[in-house]
């Protein structure tokens, strides 16, 4: 089974995206609209108006990956568009979105940056 390659940065396109766009069209959005480099190691996540489909664009060494996910029931808990820029989230938050959860998981444990065992 193929799984997403973890990326140091994940960018959400909070505004609705026309998912008829493929790799070149989405890479152009990343470059022109977000002023980001589509050839970086980041993941760029796009969602449609109905919030039941998404695409993730990622550069990997010598080629692009384009992941596509379509829900048969329900919708993604996509955040409201506050601006035309991309919103940075963590890999953990991306997993929440893919599982149908919102980015605001109040019950989730906060990240601990421990330096030594007590």
C-alpha positions in Angstrom: 0.0 0.0 0.0 1.3 3.4 -1.0 1.3 6.1 1.7 2.1 9.8 1.8 5.8 10.7 2.1 6.1 12.9 5.2 7.1 16.5 4.4 8.6 19.1 6.7 5.9 21.6 5.7 2.3 21.2 4.7 0.5 24.1 3.0 -3.3 24.2 2.7 -5.0 26.1 -0.1 -7.9 27.2 2.1 -9.8 28.7 -0.9 -11.7 26.4 -3.2 -9.6 24.9 -6.0 -10.8 23.6 -9.3 -9.6 20.0 -9.1 -9.8 19.5 -12.8 -6.3 21.0 -12.6 -3.5 18.4 -12.7 0.1 18.6 -11.8 1.1 21.6 -14.0 -2.0 23.6 -13.0 -1.6 23.0 -9.3 2.1 23.7 -9.5 1.3 27.0 -11.2 -1.1 27.9 -8.3 1.7 27.1 -5.8 4.2 29.3 -7.6 2.0 32.2 -8.8 -0.7 32.5 -6.2 1.2 31.4 -3.1 4.6 32.6 -4.1 6.1 29.3 -3.0 8.4 26.8 -4.8 6.5 23.7 -6.0 9.8 21.9 -6.3 10.4 22.1 -2.5 9.9 19.1 -0.3 6.6 20.5 1.0 3.1 19.1 0.5 0.5 21.3 -1.1 -3.1 20.3 -0.3 -6.1 21.5 -2.3 -9.9 20.8 -1.8 -12.9 21.3 -4.0 -16.1 23.4 -3.4 -18.1 20.4 -2.1 -15.2 19.5 0.3 -15.4 15.8 -0.7 -12.3 15.6 -2.9 -8.7 16.7 -2.3 -5.4 16.6 -4.1 -1.9 16.7 -2.6 1.0 17.8 -4.8 4.5 16.9 -3.7 7.9 17.0 -5.4 10.1 13.9 -4.8 13.6 14.0 -6.1 12.9 13.9 -9.9 9.1 13.9 -10.3 5.9 15.1 -8.8 3.4 12.9 -6.8 -0.2 13.8 -7.1 -2.4 12.1 -4.5 -6.1 12.2 -5.0 -8.7 11.4 -2.4 -12.5 11.2 -2.9 -14.9 10.6 -0.1 -17.9 8.5 -0.9 -19.8 9.9 2.0 -19.3 13.0 4.2 -17.0 16.0 3.7 -13.5 17.1 4.9 -13.5 19.6 7.8 -11.8 22.2 5.6 -10.9 25.5 7.3 -12.6 28.7 6.1 -10.5 30.8 3.7 -9.1 33.8 5.5 -6.8 34.9 2.7 -5.6 33.8 -0.7 -2.3 32.6 0.8 -1.6 29.1 1.8 -2.1 28.1 5.5 0.7 26.1 7.1 -0.3 23.0 9.1 1.6 20.1 10.7 1.6 16.5 9.4 -0.5 15.6 12.4 -3.1 18.2 11.4 -3.1 16.8 7.9 -3.8 13.3 9.2 -6.7 14.8 11.2 -8.1 16.4 8.0 -7.7 13.2 6.0 -9.6 11.4 8.8 -12.5 13.9 8.6 -11.5 15.8 11.8 -11.1 19.5 12.2 -7.8 21.2 12.7 -8.9 22.3 16.2 -8.7 19.0 18.2 -9.1 20.3 21.8 -8.8 16.9 23.3 -5.5 16.1 21.5 -2.3 16.0 23.6 -0.1 18.9 23.0 3.4 18.2 21.5 6.1 17.8 24.2 9.6 18.7 23.3 11.3 16.7 26.1 15.1 16.9 26.3 15.7 14.2 28.9 14.0 11.4 30.7 13.0 12.2 34.3 
